[in-house]
Amino acid sequence: MPGGRAATSASVEGPVPGGRAATSASEERASRPPRLVATDLDGTLVRSDGSVSAYTREVLLEVERRGVPVVFVTGRPLRWARDVFDHVGSHGLAVISNGAAVWDVAADSARLERPIEVGVGREFARLLREAVPGTSYAVETRAGIELEPEFMERFPVPDVARRAHVDELLTGGAWKLLARHEELGPQEFWDRAEAATGGRLTITWSSSTTLLEISAAQVTKASTLAMVCADLGIGPDEVIAFGDMPNDIPMLAWAGRSWAMADAHPSVVEVAHEVAPGHEEDGVARVLAGVFDL
């Protein structure tokens, strides 16, 4: 079985009056073995060079062998999520595009889709651009990415990717609307977008650049993961989750046990129950090795 040193929590509970040791909420959660592992990918499971270490892969496979499903819960679109599907097991499910779809890895098909409604998406895009001039858009669908001409993508875009005004791109089946600004910081852009659009859609971000990731109303990693778990008869207290960026916050708050990576965004550390070693140090695998006594 995988070796490695298990990660431990930095917090220590002291005794209560009368000498009886206090039992923390984290200790109560730890007494029940998880029935499902939910992990983000970039900045969490996947290293900065895009790889998954042999040690992490073996830990995930051993957890699966013990009958505990590992579900990747990622902001990645389908075209990038496929790069790591082999690590989730041939029978596995993946929650992709921040909860916009559940992908059946074995069948290579969508188990569930939660797209943005066309009219709402167009109204949102108009309101945000009126409030924050200089906003440009792209749309992620099952087929791939489509962009406005002025949208400056940081990664290679397929030559066949369509470029058009956002109203033409939002014609149905949009899993994510991406909004970019080249001058504002991520937090300011997020705050101004929330103020301008009044909760019409779900806004989050996971990039080091100023890129908002926008999903249908009430669609988050957490809400879609909850649907997956309900189908499996698994409750939130039976889930252990890992993440590092603001788009992971709903999932970490929902799960019975949650770990922020050591190099996570400060807002994520505040929400998570524990802190794991960083993603370059196989943090997810080290925690799981301890939890499952591998």
C-alpha positions in Angstrom: 0.0 0.0 0.0 1.2 3.6 -0.5 3.7 4.9 1.9 4.2 8.5 3.0 3.7 10.5 6.1 0.1 11.4 7.0 -0.7 15.1 7.4 -1.9 16.3 10.8 -3.9 19.3 11.9 -2.1 22.2 13.5 -4.9 22.8 16.1 -4.8 21.2 19.5 -7.7 21.0 21.9 -6.8 21.6 25.6 -8.5 20.0 28.6 -11.8 21.4 30.0 -12.3 21.9 33.8 -12.3 18.7 35.7 -9.6 17.1 33.5 -11.9 15.7 30.9 -10.5 16.2 27.4 -12.6 18.3 25.0 -14.0 16.6 21.9 -13.8 19.0 19.0 -16.1 18.9 16.0 -13.1 17.9 13.8 -12.4 14.9 16.1 -16.0 13.8 15.8 -15.8 14.0 12.0 -12.5 12.1 12.1 -14.1 9.2 14.0 -16.3 8.4 10.9 -14.5 7.2 7.8 -15.4 9.1 4.7 -17.6 7.4 2.1 -16.6 9.8 -0.7 -13.5 11.9 -1.6 -14.1 15.2 -3.5 -11.1 17.0 -4.7 -10.3 20.1 -6.8 -7.6 19.7 -9.4 -5.4 22.7 -10.2 -3.6 24.0 -7.1 -4.9 21.1 -5.1 -4.3 17.6 -6.6 -2.4 18.6 -9.7 1.1 20.0 -9.5 2.1 23.3 -11.1 3.6 21.5 -14.1 0.2 19.8 -14.8 1.3 16.4 -13.5 -0.1 14.1 -10.8 2.6 12.3 -8.9 2.9 8.5 -8.9 2.4 8.6 -5.1 -0.8 10.6 -5.4 -2.1 8.3 -8.2 -1.4 5.2 -6.1 -3.2 6.6 -3.0 -6.3 7.5 -5.1 -6.4 4.0 -6.6 -6.1 2.4 -3.2 -8.9 4.6 -1.8 -11.0 3.5 -4.8 -10.1 -0.2 -4.2 -11.5 0.2 -0.7 -14.9 1.1 -2.2 -14.7 4.9 -1.6 -15.3 6.8 -4.8 -13.0 9.7 -5.7 -14.8 12.5 -7.5 -12.9 15.3 -9.2 -14.7 18.6 -8.7 -13.1 21.2 -10.9 -13.6 24.5 -12.6 -11.8 23.0 -15.7 -13.9 22.7 -18.8 -14.3 19.3 -20.4 -11.4 19.8 -22.8 -9.0 20.2 -19.9 -10.6 17.9 -17.4 -10.1 14.9 -19.8 -6.3 15.2 -19.2 -6.6 13.8 -15.7 -9.6 11.5 -16.0 -7.5 8.4 -15.9 -6.6 9.2 -12.3 -10.3 9.0 -11.2 -10.8 5.4 -12.3 -12.5 4.1 -15.4 -15.9 4.0 -13.7 -15.7 7.4 -12.0 -17.7 10.6 -12.2 -16.3 14.1 -12.5 -18.0 17.4 -11.6 -16.7 19.9 -14.2 -17.0 23.6 -15.1 -17.7 24.5 -11.5 -20.7 22.3 -11.3 -22.2 22.9 -14.7 -22.0 19.3 -15.6 -21.4 15.8 -14.2 -19.3 13.7 -16.6 -19.5 9.9 -16.7 -15.9 9.0 -17.4 -16.6 5.4 -18.6 -19.4 6.4 -20.9 -17.6 9.6 -22.0 -21.0 11.4 -21.7 -22.8 13.9 -19.6 -24.7 12.5 -16.7 -26.1 15.9 -15.8 -26.0 19.4 -17.4 -26.9 22.7 -15.7 -26.4 25.3 -18.4 -27.0 29.1 -18.2 -30.4 30.2 -19.5 -30.0 32.2 -22.6 -32.0 35.3 -21.7 -30.5 35.5 -18.2 -27.0 35.2 -19.6 -27.4 37.9 -22.1 -29.0 40.3 -19.5 -26.1 39.5 -17.1 -23.5 40.2 -19.8 -25.1 43.5 -20.7 -25.4 44.7 -17.1 -21.9 43.9 -16.2 -20.4 45.5 -19.3 -22.5 48.7 -18.7 -21.2 48.8 -15.1 -17.6 47.9 -15.9 -16.5 49.0 -19.3 -13.7 47.0 -20.8 -15.3 43.7 -19.8 -14.9 41.0 -22.5 -16.5 37.5 -22.6 -16.0 33.9 -23.6 -18.3 30.9 -23.3 -17.5 27.3 -22.4 -19.8 24.6 -23.8 -19.6 20.9 -24.1 -18.1 21.4 -27.6 -15.4 23.8 -26.4 -14.6 27.5 -26.0 -16.1 30.4 -28.0 -14.8 34.0 -27.5 -15.5 37.6 -28.3 -12.8 39.1 -30.6 -11.3 41.2 -27.8 -11.2 38.4 -25.2 -7.5 37.8 -24.5 -7.1 34.1 -23.6 -4.0 33.1 -21.6 -3.9 29.6 -23.0 -3.9 28.2 -26.5 -7.3 28.3 -28.2 -8.3 25.8 -30.9 -8.1 27.3 -34.4 -11.8 26.4 -34.9 -13.0 28.4 -31.9 -15.7 30.8 -33.0 -15.4 34.5 -32.2 -18.5 36.6 -32.0 -20.4 39.0 -29.8 -21.5 37.5 -26.5 -25.1 37.6 -27.5 -24.3 35.3 -30.4 -22.2 33.0 -28.2 -25.0 32.6 -25.7 -27.4 30.6 -27.8 -28.0 27.7 -25.4 -25.8 25.0 -23.8 -23.4 27.5 -22.1 -21.8 25.7 -19.1 -19.8 28.8 -18.1 -19.6 32.4 -19.0 -16.1 33.9 -18.6 -15.7 37.6 -18.0 -12.2 39.1 -18.2 -10.8 42.6 -17.4 -7.3 43.7 -18.2 -7.1 46.5 -15.7 -9.0 45.6 -12.5 -7.9 43.2 -9.8 -9.9 39.9 -9.3 -11.5 40.9 -6.1 -12.6 44.4 -7.3 -14.0 42.9 -10.5 -15.9 40.3 -8.5 -17.3 42.9 -6.1 -18.4 45.2 -8.9 -19.9 42.3 -10.9 -22.0 41.2 -7.9 -23.2 44.7 -7.3 -24.2 45.3 -10.9 -25.9 42.0 -11.6 -27.9 41.3 -8.4 -27.4 37.6 -8.1 -28.8 36.7 -11.5 -26.0 34.1 -11.9 -23.4 32.6 -9.7 -20.0 34.3 -9.9 -16.7 33.0 -8.7 -13.0 32.8 -9.7 -10.1 30.5 -9.5 -7.5 32.2 -11.7 -4.5 34.3 -10.8 -5.6 36.8 -13.4 -8.8 38.9 -13.5 -11.1 36.2 -14.9 -14.6 35.7 -13.4 -16.2 32.3 -13.9 -20.0 32.6 -14.1 -22.5 29.7 -13.8 -26.3 29.4 -13.8 -28.0 30.6 -10.6 -27.4 28.2 -7.7 -24.9 26.2 -9.6 -21.7 25.6 -7.6 -19.3 22.8 -7.0 -21.2 22.1 -3.8 -24.7 22.0 -5.2 -23.8 19.6 -8.0 -21.6 17.5 -5.8 -24.6 17.2 -3.4 -26.7 15.9 -6.3 -24.0 13.3 -7.0 -23.9 12.3 -3.4 -27.7 12.1 -3.0 -27.8 9.6 -5.9 -25.2 7.5 -4.1 -27.0 7.7 -0.7 -24.1 9.7 0.8 -24.6 12.6 3.1 -22.3 15.7 3.5 -20.9 14.4 6.8 -19.6 11.4 4.9 -17.6 13.5 2.4 -14.0 14.7 2.7 -13.2 17.6 0.3 -10.0 19.5 -0.8 -9.6 22.8 -2.5 -7.5 26.0 -2.8 -9.5 28.8 -4.5 -12.7 30.8 -3.9 -14.6 28.6 -6.3 -14.0 25.7 -3.8 -15.5 27.6 -0.8 -19.1 26.3 -1.2 -17.9 22.7 -1.5 -15.6 23.0 1.5 -18.3 24.6 3.6 -20.8 21.8 2.6 -18.5 18.8 3.2 -18.3 17.2 6.6 -14.5 17.3 6.5 -12.7 19.8 4.5 -9.1 20.7 3.9 -7.6 23.8 2.3 -4.2 23.5 0.8 -1.3 25.1 2.6 -0.9 27.6 -0.3 -4.7 28.2 -0.7 -6.3 31.6 -1.0 -6.8 33.1 2.5 -10.6 33.0 2.1 -10.4 29.3 1.6 -8.3 28.7 4.6 -10.9 30.5 6.7 -13.7 28.2 5.7 -11.9 24.8 5.7 -11.8 22.6 8.8 -8.1 21.8 8.3 -5.0 22.8 6.3 -3.2 20.2 4.2 0.4 20.3 2.8 0.7 22.1 -0.5 -0.2 20.7 -3.9 3.5 20.4 -4.8 4.0 18.2 -1.7 1.2 15.7 -2.5 -1.0 17.2 0.2 -4.2 15.5 -0.8 -2.6 12.1 -0.9 -0.8 12.6 2.4 -4.0 13.5 4.1 -5.9 10.6 2.6 -3.0 8.2 3.6 -3.6 9.3 7.2 -7.4 9.2 7.1 -7.6 5.7 5.5 -4.5 4.4 7.4 -2.7 3.6 4.2 
